[in-house]
């Protein structure tokens, strides 16, 4: 099967073109610093034996709201596509904000406390799904979490995927400006939309600061239905979610991936 055909097949599966999905989800409260708790949404598809596991970090302030409801499906790129990851054999863990925090700014995402929380989630995934490789996947502001936690955890994770990476700073947050990618000793993949118009995630700057790194460049999709830095735009891969998820899964499984999508 050619690479293009394999991607089409995976994307079709993610879109539900085969047997109905049997997504199972549950919210767990893991211990965090100072007696706080970390809400985490664990999920997998009961009809598909998981082949890999992934911790998903959403953007913005990181708020998922798991103590009130499970998103159906949600807005953020990774949150709303989590069931597609599940249908492709990925067991997922969506991290929410700890109970003693209103949100996660960049300094918090870079902190030792956050890295330790991520370490607990990775351990929980390994307990639920023994012997599976575990990856960290971040999107937008969530790439700060994935990158810094990936550097801190080292060999405790099998790889890191950064989508719509925040590689420009604003007044409140430094993003990944000046981050040394060599700090991530596990496998590393970048995914970025060529038409991402968000001011802190410019495609050209991403190419400039990641020479030699593996990158999937995305184009196409649907016209934006949100502001440029929000999820329903090129920044959130609107209209090309299926191929993007499929390519990320193939990479996690060690299979060939395209340099360009779709």
Number of C-alpha atoms within 10 A of each C-alpha: 7 8 13 13 10 17 25 17 16 23 22 16 19 25 17 14 12 10 9 10 20 14 16 14 15 12 18 16 16 15 16 19 14 7 9 14 19 25 24 24 21 22 21 27 22 14 15 16 15 19 18 23 30 31 23 26 30 26 27 17 16 21 17 25 12 20 14 7 9 14 13 8 13 14 16 20 27 27 23 16 18 25 26 27 25 28 27 23 22 27 28 29 28 22 24 24 20 23 17 13 12 11 16 21 19 19 15 15 24 20 14 14 14 22 21 16 20 24 18 16 23 23 16 16 23 15 11 13 17 11 12 18 19 25 26 26 27 27 29 30 29 28 30 29 34 29 27 21 26 29 21 22 19 14 13 16 23 21 23 27 25 25 28 30 27 27 24 18 14 10 5 9 14 18 26 23 13 10 14 12 15 9 13 21 17 17 16 22 17 22 24 30 26 19 19 22 16 19 14 22 25 21 21 12 13 21 15 9 16 14 9 8 12 14 22 22 19 22 16 15 16 12 11 17 12 14 13 18 20 19 23 20 24 30 28 26 27 19 16 19 20 22 22 24 23 24 26 21 24 18 18 26 14 9 12 14 21 16 13 15 19 19
